[in-house]
């Protein structure tokens, strides 16, 4: 089961650690296993070209490639595979920390061809969970109340119980005045 509060580097259950920002911060989230697989893919591609493809290529075709081409082609192929593996590793961790179905998204990025699975993930991923102001546990941005302590995370209309936007004076769904709701829910001072 997915939970927001699992131990993932940079996303603690208490919400006190800062979420990694930028390219380098997100790169640090990728698990060591993905890094090892990426290195194996990179060096495996080098070995494939130098030990299998180049020795079995016709000499006339090899002369068409320059020495730089003979070196760059295996490097580019290996780098492409390594980056692909690292992206899959990132999708795994990022989907897990966002509370998404991380196993499903990881398999989609592996098996959907032409990197369409990776593109779909970045288009459809959920927003990062936010900490509750009362208990500091992470919860989805779409939640109205904290599932841990019950604190209100987002204002709701007291009549129709729909979420209210910031700065609204009237409820957009039922038309009720929000200032009247605030005045009626305020405690009255008794003399």
HELIX and SHEET records of a PDB file:
HELIX    1   1 UNK A   22  UNK A   27  1                                   6    
HELIX    2   2 UNK A   32  UNK A   47  1                                  16    
HELIX    3   3 UNK A   48  UNK A   53  3                                   6    
HELIX    4   4 UNK A   59  UNK A   64  1                                   6    
HELIX    5   5 UNK A   67  UNK A   97  1                                  31    
HELIX    6   6 UNK A  102  UNK A  111  1                                  10    
HELIX    7   7 UNK A  113  UNK A  115  5                                   3    
HELIX    8   8 UNK A  116  UNK A  124  1                                   9    
HELIX    9   9 UNK A  178  UNK A  185  1                                   8    
SHEET    1   A 2 UNK A 130  UNK A 131  0                                        
SHEET    2   A 2 UNK A 138  UNK A 139 -1                                        
END                                                                             
